Amino acid sequence: MSTPYPFTAIVGQDDLRLGLLLNAVSPAVGGVLVRGEKGTAKSTAVRALAALMPQVTVVAGCRFSCDPQAPDPACPDGPHEAAPGVPRPARTVELPVGASEDRLVGALDIERALAEGVKAFEPGLLADAHRGILYVDEVNLLHDHLVDLLLDAAAMGASYVEREGVSVRHAARFLLVGTMNPEEGELRPQLLDRFGLTVEVTASRETDERVEVVRRRLAYDDGPEAFAALWADEEAALRDRITAARALLPRVVLGDGVLRQIAATCAAFEVDGMRADIVMARTATALAAWAGRDEVVADDVRQAALLALPHRRRRNPFDAPGLDEDKLDDTLRDAADEQGGGDDDPDPGPDGPGGAVPPQGTGPDGGGTEPEGADDGVSGGQGSGEGDAPPAGGGAGERRPVGAGEPFRTKMLSVPGLGEGAAGRRSRARTEHGRTTGSRRPEGALTKLHLAATVQAAAPHQRARGRSGRGLVVRRDDLRQATREGREGNLVLFAVDASGSMAARQRMSAVKGAVMSLLLDAYQRRDKVGLVTFRGKEAEVALPPTSSVDAAAARLESLPTGGRTPLAAGLLKAHDVLRVERLRDPSRRALLVVVTDGRATGGVDPVALAARAARLHASEGTASVVVDCESGYVRLGLAAELARDLGGSAVTLDGLRADSIAGLVKDITATRRAA
């Protein structure tokens, strides 16, 4: 087993270390979600935490880590007799993004269950993580069906495995730790709320601190054991502090005045439900214990709010997580004044309440510096630089970006036919989850048994197999896999006309609002999205296909307009993007959404070139929809002609809100048949 990087050797990242340590002190806090750019020690810190966790005592030979003082009465390995138990280190179990359902929850031996009625169960990762840490790297990329299973286990503290009437249940209480890069997509709100705390991490901009990070990492890579030995005393001291804080935790007093501050804060920031209040209370108590105090103070409440509330107050996927700290201070002060207090200063020191994190740069190698100041790393913004020179290819008449109109709920656009792509919520597909439509012989491991088909396959052979009792004699060849139909996620590629003909401010605001609404729909349906824009003399890929709908929304918001309309270039650029994506992910089907008024200018015979580019998409069977942005009393109907060339359908901006979209898929199919 490789030697992990010492937790105390991590430079900076105070919030990250504090969030992890508070969960080590009080697992009831509910885990932590670490959000940040790549290369910021997210995974390193999580793996280093395992070495600091106190040992657990388990029943000897129990595969489900039962506590000998309170064994699970429903444990599949039970019942357990009274015994002293065996101590072992707390486990850190990593859940791979591509794990199967059986690997997560465990699997039953279906053949033995049918033939012998025996619950032969092989535990999964949830059983391994019981009373330890379940770590999910890139948690935002986890498949939906695995997310559902995690939600159930986190809510109930147990895992249930059901296979055709055979049921197994075991305890699954774990510290859930996830890391993610927001650029690759956001989490579902239900899973986001299951994380007790969230922290944002960024790379330091301080030269001395960056030098120290590199110095320590190189020393570790040259000799992990020797480097860890240098930090052994620091690690032992931190481990002892965690143990002491755990012992103090039950004696920490959470007064009524502090509870009112917590409730007032959650109400002021309009968080949903009551989980935020409970998590804040547990976090504030853990902060007090970590600081060696037996009473929660206002500083603890403030720090708890900064850790527990930012991810719970997002109202839609395009809202950035965060808290207004001035509003937080005012809320705490008002709540304290109502109690007749107001003497506590809600502004903690740079290290948090009670010196919440171990000091850096004081280790055996003597290097490193503490970060100075309170640089939050925020610079610029969506609206900055609007007066700068236009980008290349902008052409004359370029106008500054306009804001998007108010998003609205759209009807679903889907790809015709039956796909086999990644699970999602848009188009029909053969999936592992959904309604059962038939059966087949399993090609690999059996995952979803079709009971009726299995019995039907085994029945004719019972006499030849010498059946004498009531049990059905089942062989491997009899087993049948259920085929199911559900929904898949698609690649939704937007090709947006940003030329001068679209540049009227009110009109472009409505166009951006419509595309923003479709992006919100893509987020909810678990699609990948991409953005191609065309204006001036050329088209460009503003955003390569990604799972981050937030990134697409940001590119759209800052999109300038003006110049000619190279429609053919936009369609050809979209074709190039789709061609590459088919090679990367052949099972994910695409939906091309062209947002334009249909005009084409520039070059020789631009209309004919655009029609030829559109027919190229149609020849390859790309599903497409044209959002017709033409306005005014005189309409040329060019967008409808483009839709016919694409083999798709056209819908007006107003039509995105109407029932007419319900027939788009039928229109696409009918158009192809007529062609």
Disulfide bonds with the S-S distance in Angstrom:
none
